[in-house]
Amino acid sequence: MGKFENALRSHDRYYCYSDDHRYWMAGERELSALKKMHGKLDCPYELQQLLQHVNGMVVGQFVEEEPGNWYRQPHLYKNMAPVTFDELLSREKSEEIQEWLLKFDTDITP
């Protein structure tokens, strides 16, 4: 796994919900660094798509249990928040992204 993919996978996408301003600021700095790394690449995918991929936001892993509300399967907890179909990648797109991530240099830094 390359440095950029590792940074994508380790990014806490829920930092913005923190009540701790220091934690929120750290999340903002981390996201800014990801944006810089992404900007240095000739990447055919948006940063959001890359984050969806590394977080497993793929249609095949979710089921529409209520109209417009998709849940990761298995749906173990009652308090799990749903996502919309637009927040999910197709399996094909996720596989394309994985192929792209495997091809490029691991030394990309912010």
KOLMARVO-274246 format. One record per residue: residue in one letter; x, y, z of N, C-alpha, C in turn; residue number from 1. Coordinates in steps of 0.001 Angstrom, whole numbers, m for minus. Example, Ala and Ser with C-alpha at 12.3 -4.5 7.8 and 13.67 -1.06 7.14 Angstrom:
+------+---------+---------+---------+---------+---------+---------+---------+---------+---------+------+
| resn |    n_c1 |    n_c2 |    n_c3 |   ca_c1 |   ca_c2 |   ca_c3 |    c_c1 |    c_c2 |    c_c3 | resi |
+------+---------+---------+---------+---------+---------+---------+---------+---------+---------+------+
|    a |   13190 |   m5690 |    7800 |   12300 |   m4500 |    7800 |   13200 |   m3300 |    7800 |    1 |
|    s |   12850 |   m2250 |    7080 |   13670 |   m1060 |    7140 |   12900 |      30 |    7870 |    2 |
+------+---------+---------+---------+---------+---------+---------+---------+---------+---------+------+
This chain:
+------+---------+---------+---------+---------+---------+---------+---------+---------+---------+------+
| resn |    n_c1 |    n_c2 |    n_c3 |   ca_c1 |   ca_c2 |   ca_c3 |    c_c1 |    c_c2 |    c_c3 | resi |
+------+---------+---------+---------+---------+---------+---------+---------+---------+---------+------+
|    m |     846 |   m1174 |       0 |       0 |       0 |       0 |     891 |    1236 |       0 |    1 |
|    g |     591 |    2162 |    m885 |    1380 |    3380 |    m998 |    1073 |    4385 |      96 |    2 |
|    k |    1931 |    5379 |     183 |    1796 |    6406 |    1209 |     472 |    7167 |    1084 |    3 |
|    f |      78 |    7500 |    m149 |   m1167 |    8238 |    m362 |   m2370 |    7382 |      30 |    4 |
|    e |   m2393 |    6137 |    m407 |   m3515 |    5254 |     m51 |   m3581 |    5060 |    1461 |    5 |
|    n |   m2439 |    4917 |    2095 |   m2405 |    4769 |    3549 |   m2967 |    6018 |    4236 |    6 |
|    a |   m2605 |    7194 |    3724 |   m3129 |    8444 |    4287 |   m4642 |    8538 |    4095 |    7 |
|    l |   m5130 |    8099 |    2938 |   m6577 |    8083 |    2696 |   m7271 |    7160 |    3692 |    8 |
|    r |   m6712 |    5967 |    3874 |   m7341 |    4979 |    4752 |   m7320 |    5406 |    6218 |    9 |
|    s |   m6309 |    6146 |    6629 |   m6205 |    6523 |    8042 |   m6958 |    7820 |    8377 |   10 |
|    h |   m7461 |    8521 |    7368 |   m8181 |    9776 |    7622 |   m9491 |    9502 |    8355 |   11 |
|    d |   m9697 |   10183 |    9468 |  m10926 |   10042 |   10252 |  m11994 |   10952 |    9647 |   12 |
|    r |  m12916 |   10369 |    8913 |  m13923 |   11177 |    8223 |  m14965 |   11746 |    9167 |   13 |
|    y |  m14936 |   11366 |   10429 |  m15908 |   11876 |   11401 |  m15327 |   12975 |   12291 |   14 |
|    y |  m14126 |   13445 |   11980 |  m13491 |   14461 |   12821 |  m14359 |   15711 |   12974 |   15 |
|    c |  m15129 |   16032 |   11948 |  m15912 |   17270 |   11953 |  m17052 |   17237 |   12977 |   16 |
|    y |  m17345 |   16087 |   13541 |  m18396 |   15983 |   14560 |  m17850 |   16146 |   15973 |   17 |
|    s |  m16543 |   16310 |   16101 |  m15924 |   16385 |   17417 |  m16242 |   17713 |   18115 |   18 |
|    d |  m16446 |   17631 |   19415 |  m16621 |   18833 |   20235 |  m15281 |   19432 |   20642 |   19 |
|    d |  m14212 |   18685 |   20437 |  m12867 |   19126 |   20795 |  m12275 |   19887 |   19610 |   20 |
|    h |  m12079 |   21177 |   19787 |  m11589 |   22017 |   18692 |  m10208 |   21574 |   18203 |   21 |
|    r |   m9367 |   21113 |   19107 |   m8032 |   20639 |   18709 |   m8148 |   19431 |   17779 |   22 |
|    y |   m9058 |   18526 |   18110 |   m9256 |   17342 |   17274 |   m9823 |   17748 |   15912 |   23 |
|    w |  m10748 |   18698 |   15920 |  m11329 |   19199 |   14668 |  m10249 |   19849 |   13808 |   24 |
|    m |   m9400 |   20668 |   14426 |   m8312 |   21323 |   13681 |   m7329 |   20290 |   13116 |   25 |
|    a |   m7029 |   19261 |   13871 |   m6135 |   18206 |   13380 |   m6761 |   17517 |   12164 |   26 |
|    g |   m8064 |   17280 |   12208 |   m8760 |   16684 |   11069 |   m8727 |   17587 |    9851 |   27 |
|    e |   m8868 |   18890 |   10060 |   m8798 |   19857 |    8957 |   m7404 |   19875 |    8330 |   28 |
|    r |   m6380 |   19838 |    9176 |   m4998 |   19803 |    8660 |   m4756 |   18521 |    7859 |   29 |
|    e |   m5249 |   17418 |    8372 |   m5085 |   16139 |    7678 |   m5802 |   16161 |    6323 |   30 |
|    l |   m7005 |   16695 |    6288 |   m7744 |   16798 |    5028 |   m7033 |   17731 |    4055 |   31 |
|    s |   m6485 |   18814 |    4568 |   m5728 |   19741 |    3724 |   m4506 |   19049 |    3118 |   32 |
|    a |   m3814 |   18236 |    3923 |   m2651 |   17494 |    3417 |   m3084 |   16498 |    2337 |   33 |
|    l |   m4223 |   15848 |    2533 |   m4731 |   14927 |    1512 |   m5034 |   15669 |     216 |   34 |
|    k |   m5619 |   16848 |     336 |   m5927 |   17649 |    m855 |   m4650 |   18037 |   m1594 |   35 |
|    k |   m3604 |   18382 |    m842 |   m2324 |   18728 |   m1467 |   m1724 |   17527 |   m2178 |   36 |
|    m |   m1749 |   16373 |   m1526 |   m1225 |   15160 |   m2142 |   m2016 |   14833 |   m3409 |   37 |
|    h |   m3316 |   14935 |   m3333 |   m4187 |   14652 |   m4479 |   m3886 |   15626 |   m5614 |   38 |
|    g |   m3652 |   16884 |   m5275 |   m3357 |   17898 |   m6285 |   m2055 |   17651 |   m7030 |   39 |
|    k |   m1097 |   16968 |   m6401 |     187 |   16670 |   m7039 |      82 |   15504 |   m8023 |   40 |
|    l |   m1024 |   14798 |   m7967 |   m1198 |   13619 |   m8815 |   m1972 |   13978 |  m10078 |   41 |
|    d |   m1766 |   13203 |  m11092 |   m2595 |   13311 |  m12291 |   m3715 |   12286 |  m12109 |   42 |
|    c |   m4567 |   12570 |  m11156 |   m5576 |   11605 |  m10730 |   m6878 |   11809 |  m11499 |   43 |
|    p |   m7397 |   10757 |  m12107 |   m8656 |   10864 |  m12841 |   m9885 |   10824 |  m11932 |   44 |
|    y |   m9673 |   10684 |  m10622 |  m10782 |   10568 |   m9676 |  m10771 |   11736 |   m8701 |   45 |
|    e |  m11940 |   12126 |   m8274 |  m12057 |   13171 |   m7266 |  m11621 |   12598 |   m5920 |   46 |
|    l |  m11151 |   13475 |   m5049 |  m10725 |   13041 |   m3716 |  m11871 |   12338 |   m2998 |   47 |
|    q |  m13077 |   12843 |   m3145 |  m14238 |   12235 |   m2495 |  m14431 |   10783 |   m2945 |   48 |
|    q |  m14230 |   10515 |   m4227 |  m14359 |    9142 |   m4733 |  m13285 |    8233 |   m4128 |   49 |
|    l |  m12084 |    8751 |   m3979 |  m11008 |    7972 |   m3372 |  m11336 |    7641 |   m1916 |   50 |
|    l |  m11883 |    8620 |   m1201 |  m12265 |    8392 |     190 |  m13421 |    7400 |     276 |   51 |
|    q |  m14373 |    7483 |    m651 |  m15459 |    6507 |    m669 |  m14897 |    5102 |    m868 |   52 |
|    h |  m13955 |    4976 |   m1779 |  m13355 |    3673 |   m2061 |  m12681 |    3083 |    m822 |   53 |
|    v |  m11811 |    3842 |    m194 |  m11057 |    3292 |     940 |  m11945 |    3024 |    2150 |   54 |
|    n |  m13115 |    3653 |    2201 |  m14046 |    3423 |    3306 |  m15101 |    2374 |    2971 |   55 |
|    g |  m14933 |    1710 |    1830 |  m15844 |     624 |    1476 |  m17258 |    1065 |    1164 |   56 |
|    m |  m17401 |    2267 |     651 |  m18720 |    2801 |     310 |  m19097 |    2329 |   m1097 |   57 |
|    v |  m19333 |    1021 |   m1221 |  m19585 |     376 |   m2504 |  m20994 |    m218 |   m2476 |   58 |
|    v |  m21736 |     m22 |   m3552 |  m23133 |    m435 |   m3621 |  m23339 |   m1870 |   m3140 |   59 |
|    g |  m22497 |   m2794 |   m3540 |  m22657 |   m4192 |   m3181 |  m22578 |   m4481 |   m1692 |   60 |
|    q |  m22069 |   m3539 |    m899 |  m21961 |   m3731 |     543 |  m23115 |   m3094 |    1300 |   61 |
|    f |  m24055 |   m2503 |     566 |  m25190 |   m1808 |    1160 |  m26488 |   m2327 |     551 |   62 |
|    v |  m27566 |   m2194 |    1309 |  m28888 |   m2573 |     830 |  m29840 |   m1426 |    1149 |   63 |
|    e |  m30746 |   m1149 |     207 |  m31766 |    m121 |     433 |  m32886 |    m749 |    1265 |   64 |
|    e |  m32874 |    m465 |    2557 |  m33859 |   m1048 |    3469 |  m35135 |    m222 |    3539 |   65 |
|    e |  m35027 |    1063 |    3273 |  m36160 |    1977 |    3233 |  m35957 |    2829 |    1984 |   66 |
|    p |  m37000 |    3372 |    1410 |  m36821 |    4184 |     199 |  m35794 |    5304 |     405 |   67 |
|    g |  m34697 |    5242 |    m369 |  m33653 |    6261 |    m310 |  m32634 |    6082 |     795 |   68 |
|    n |  m32825 |    5089 |    1668 |  m31920 |    4860 |    2795 |  m31195 |    3526 |    2634 |   69 |
|    w |  m29892 |    3622 |    2411 |  m29035 |    2456 |    2197 |  m28220 |    2206 |    3456 |   70 |
|    y |  m28154 |     948 |    3886 |  m27434 |     560 |    5097 |  m26358 |    m467 |    4767 |   71 |
|    r |  m25188 |    m301 |    5396 |  m24111 |   m1286 |    5254 |  m24611 |   m2615 |    5818 |   72 |
|    q |  m24237 |   m3685 |    5148 |  m24658 |   m5017 |    5572 |  m23492 |   m5781 |    6175 |   73 |
|    p |  m23696 |   m6554 |    7193 |  m24985 |   m6741 |    7844 |  m25335 |   m5525 |    8708 |   74 |
|    h |  m26607 |   m5204 |    8769 |  m27115 |   m4069 |    9540 |  m27308 |   m4548 |   10985 |   75 |
|    l |  m26246 |   m4441 |   11780 |  m26228 |   m5021 |   13120 |  m26815 |   m4121 |   14197 |   76 |
|    y |  m26707 |   m2817 |   14023 |  m27085 |   m1900 |   15090 |  m28233 |   m1000 |   14645 |   77 |
|    k |  m29191 |    m819 |   15519 |  m30367 |     m10 |   15216 |  m30006 |    1457 |   14953 |   78 |
|    n |  m28950 |    1952 |   15598 |  m28587 |    3367 |   15486 |  m27645 |    3672 |   14328 |   79 |
|    m |  m27454 |    2744 |   13388 |  m26606 |    3006 |   12217 |  m27297 |    4023 |   11316 |   80 |
|    a |  m26536 |    5002 |   10880 |  m27086 |    6028 |    9992 |  m27087 |    5520 |    8548 |   81 |
|    p |  m28141 |    5816 |    7816 |  m28173 |    5411 |    6410 |  m27375 |    6373 |    5537 |   82 |
|    v |  m27096 |    5944 |    4327 |  m26501 |    6816 |    3310 |  m27441 |    6812 |    2108 |   83 |
|    t |  m27243 |    7775 |    1228 |  m28026 |    7802 |      m6 |  m27262 |    7060 |   m1094 |   84 |
|    f |  m27961 |    6692 |   m2139 |  m27337 |    5980 |   m3246 |  m26200 |    6802 |   m3849 |   85 |
|    d |  m26344 |    8131 |   m3883 |  m25324 |    9018 |   m4450 |  m24014 |    8995 |   m3668 |   86 |
|    e |  m24047 |    8532 |   m2428 |  m22844 |    8464 |   m1601 |  m22065 |    7169 |   m1809 |   87 |
|    l |  m22562 |    6310 |   m2703 |  m21945 |    5007 |   m2925 |  m21310 |    4926 |   m4303 |   88 |
|    l |  m20235 |    4146 |   m4398 |  m19566 |    3880 |   m5671 |  m20065 |    2555 |   m6227 |   89 |
|    s |  m20037 |    2438 |   m7538 |  m20299 |    1136 |   m8142 |  m19078 |     246 |   m7890 |   90 |
|    r |  m19286 |   m1051 |   m7927 |  m18167 |   m1985 |   m7750 |  m17116 |   m1754 |   m8831 |   91 |
|    e |  m17563 |   m1491 |  m10061 |  m16636 |   m1261 |  m11171 |  m15755 |     m41 |  m10918 |   92 |
|    k |  m16372 |    1053 |  m10448 |  m15603 |    2275 |  m10164 |  m14612 |    2021 |   m9031 |   93 |
|    s |  m15033 |    1302 |   m8013 |  m14146 |     989 |   m6890 |  m12945 |     160 |   m7367 |   94 |
|    e |  m13192 |    m796 |   m8264 |  m12097 |   m1607 |   m8802 |  m11150 |    m776 |   m9662 |   95 |
|    e |  m11696 |     162 |  m10445 |  m10850 |    1069 |  m11243 |   m9944 |    1882 |  m10331 |   96 |
|    i |  m10516 |    2404 |   m9259 |   m9750 |    3224 |   m8314 |   m8642 |    2389 |   m7677 |   97 |
|    q |   m8962 |    1160 |   m7298 |   m7940 |     299 |   m6690 |   m6798 |      37 |   m7666 |   98 |
|    e |   m7118 |    m211 |   m8915 |   m6086 |    m418 |   m9938 |   m5209 |     821 |  m10069 |   99 |
|    w |   m5822 |    1986 |  m10071 |   m5077 |    3241 |  m10195 |   m4157 |    3435 |   m8981 |  100 |
|    l |   m4675 |    3170 |   m7783 |   m3873 |    3329 |   m6577 |   m2651 |    2405 |   m6583 |  101 |
|    l |   m2790 |    1234 |   m7152 |   m1687 |     279 |   m7195 |    m578 |     686 |   m8164 |  102 |
|    k |    m899 |    1551 |   m9126 |      53 |    1889 |  m10198 |    1059 |    2978 |   m9858 |  103 |
|    f |     726 |    3893 |   m8976 |    1592 |    5068 |   m8893 |    2568 |    5027 |   m7724 |  104 |
|    d |    3527 |    5937 |   m7776 |    4634 |    5997 |   m6826 |    4169 |    6173 |   m5390 |  105 |
|    t |    4847 |    5529 |   m4467 |    4470 |    5592 |   m3061 |    5096 |    6780 |   m2331 |  106 |
|    d |    5945 |    7547 |   m3008 |    6675 |    8624 |   m2324 |    6019 |    9990 |   m2418 |  107 |
|    i |    4750 |   10066 |   m2710 |    4062 |   11349 |   m2820 |    3819 |   11895 |   m1412 |  108 |
|    t |    4275 |   13101 |   m1165 |    4103 |   13735 |     136 |    3418 |   15082 |     m42 |  109 |
|    p |    2809 |   15588 |    1038 |    2112 |   16889 |     933 |    3056 |   18042 |     654 |  110 |
+------+---------+---------+---------+---------+---------+---------+---------+---------+---------+------+
